[in-house]
């Protein structure tokens, strides 16, 4: 991954979530969950295995003030459901939930679900584990699709409370 190219695209390109939802081939992602109002997909440049992004389908730019209480609750329920599915598949030591992006780039509200694998040294956890500058995982399309399939099965395949 070229961090400078990514940053330039994030700041000047189309909204990556909207482009993905519109079917733009340059913004393909492996889908793990979808309902009428939300979508969840594998991060294209994961720093930890199974990193997933969850977003409302509507182009919303402020995670709290642009969502009413009910819509915010619905979004967080999807984040929880997807997280439980990821945890069932990957059995992480810890799960990080972050809403990232800004008006300067990647403005569409999205939550990052990043599961820390067991055994990662403390010095390589938390923000260190999430920064692309520290490296991204190299996964083949087949590996990503297999993981997405297993996550979909976990998310949809059991009743979550």
Secondary structure, DSSP 8 states (H G I E B T S, - for coil): --HHHHHHHHHHS--HHHHHHTT-GGG---EEEE-SSEEEEE-TT-SSTT-EEEEESS----TTTTS-HHHHHHHHHHHHHHHHHHHHHH--SEEEEEE--BTTB--S--EEEEEE-TT--GGGSTHHHH-GGG------HHHHHHHHHHHHHHHHSS---
